[in-house]
Structures are given as structure tokens and as C-alpha cells.
Amino acid sequence: MRTVKGVDDNMGRIINCLKESGQYDNTIIIYTSDQSMMLGEHDYIDKRWMYDESMRMPFIVRHPVKEDAPQINDVVANNTDFAPFMLELAGQTAPEFMQGKSFAPVLDNHPLC
């Protein structure tokens, strides 16, 4: 829990720094992590078990232009989709050799095909 608090505190520091420098409304903020640790659920401690608690990964986006983006979404994305997503947000196209698919349309409330 201390680790999560440390991440939260430091995200706050980054946001404050962006606001103080005038870059907050010009910056896309993305936070993600690896899978969650079991903390006794199902009598397990670790994150290598195939239960919901250890399979989900947080992926939080704050996009200054996409204020109407959904707050919560149930899209299934893989970590190989992260780079194409970030490239699309930056106005770039993912190269052909790159695995994964951008899920940026979700920010505009469009379904993925």
C-alpha cells in the first residue's frame, strides 16, 4: 500500500509541476502499471494466478482535448497495444512491423472494430 501511496504522491507532484509551468493543458498524461498483486484473495499471494484480481492492469489517460472521453471503459487491451495508442495520440502512425492496435477511438466514445 505504501508503494501505491508513493505513486499517487509523485503523480500529484508531476501534475503540480505541469500546472506551475503552464504545460498541464498541453500534456497528455498516461499512467499504467503491471498486474496487481494478490493480497490474500483466494488464499494466494503473488500475481501469477489466473484470477481477475491479478489479470487487470490500470491504464489511466488524461487528455486535455478529450474532455468527453468515457471515465470507465471495459475495452480489452494488451500491453502491445500501448505503443500504437500513444503514437496515434501523438499524431503518428504505428509502423507495420509493430504489434498491437491502437485503442484511441475509445477516447471519442467509438467502439473498436
C-alpha positions in Angstrom: 0.0 0.0 0.0 3.0 2.3 0.6 4.0 1.8 -3.0 0.6 2.9 -4.3 0.7 6.0 -2.0 4.2 6.8 -3.3 2.9 6.6 -6.9 -0.1 8.8 -6.0 2.1 11.4 -4.2 4.5 11.6 -7.1 1.8 11.8 -9.8 0.5 14.8 -7.8 4.0 16.3 -7.9 4.2 15.9 -11.7 0.7 17.4 -12.2 1.6 20.3 -9.9 4.8 20.9 -11.9 2.9 20.8 -15.2 0.4 23.3 -13.9 3.1 25.6 -12.5 5.0 25.5 -15.8 1.8 26.2 -17.8 2.1 22.8 -19.6 -0.8 21.0 -17.9 -3.4 21.8 -20.6 -0.8 20.9 -23.3 0.2 17.5 -21.9 -1.3 14.0 -22.3 -0.8 12.1 -19.1 -0.8 8.3 -19.2 -0.4 6.1 -16.2 -0.2 2.3 -16.3 1.3 -0.5 -14.2 1.7 -4.2 -14.3 -0.8 -6.7 -12.9 -2.0 -6.4 -9.4 -0.6 -8.5 -6.5 -2.9 -10.9 -4.7 -3.1 -9.8 -1.1 -4.7 -13.0 0.2 -7.5 -13.3 -2.2 -8.2 -16.9 -3.0 -5.6 -17.7 -0.3 -2.8 -16.6 -2.7 0.0 -14.1 -2.5 1.5 -13.2 -5.9 0.3 -12.1 -9.3 0.8 -15.2 -11.4 -2.7 -16.7 -10.8 -5.5 -16.6 -13.4 -7.9 -14.7 -11.3 -9.5 -11.3 -12.1 -7.6 -9.6 -9.3 -4.2 -10.4 -10.9 -5.1 -10.0 -14.6 -6.3 -6.4 -14.7 -3.9 -3.6 -15.4 -4.6 0.1 -14.6 -4.5 2.3 -17.7 -5.4 5.9 -16.9 -5.4 8.7 -19.6 -5.9 12.4 -19.1 -6.1 14.1 -22.5 -6.7 17.8 -22.4 -8.7 17.8 -25.6 -10.8 14.8 -24.9 -12.8 16.1 -22.0 -15.9 13.9 -23.0 -13.9 10.7 -23.0 -15.5 7.9 -21.0 -14.5 7.7 -17.4 -14.5 3.9 -17.3 -14.4 1.5 -20.2 -14.3 -2.3 -20.5 -12.2 -2.5 -23.6 -9.7 -5.3 -23.5 -6.3 -4.1 -24.5 -2.9 -5.8 -24.3 0.3 -4.1 -23.4 1.4 -4.5 -27.1 -1.5 -2.0 -27.9 0.0 0.7 -25.7 2.6 2.0 -28.2 0.3 2.2 -31.2 -2.2 4.0 -28.9 0.4 6.5 -27.8 1.7 7.0 -31.3 -1.9 7.8 -32.5 -2.4 10.3 -29.8 0.9 12.0 -30.9 -0.5 12.1 -34.5 1.8 9.4 -35.8 1.1 6.0 -37.4 2.4 2.8 -35.9 4.9 1.2 -38.3 3.8 -2.1 -40.0 6.3 -4.2 -38.0 4.8 -3.1 -34.7 2.5 -5.5 -33.0 -0.7 -4.3 -31.3 -3.6 -2.0 -32.3 -4.4 1.5 -31.1 -7.5 1.8 -28.9 -7.6 5.6 -29.3 -11.1 5.7 -30.7 -12.3 4.7 -27.3 -11.5 8.3 -26.1 -14.0 9.6 -28.6 -16.6 7.0 -27.5 -16.2 5.0 -30.7 -16.3 1.2 -30.5 -13.3 -0.8 -31.6 -13.8 -3.0 -34.7 
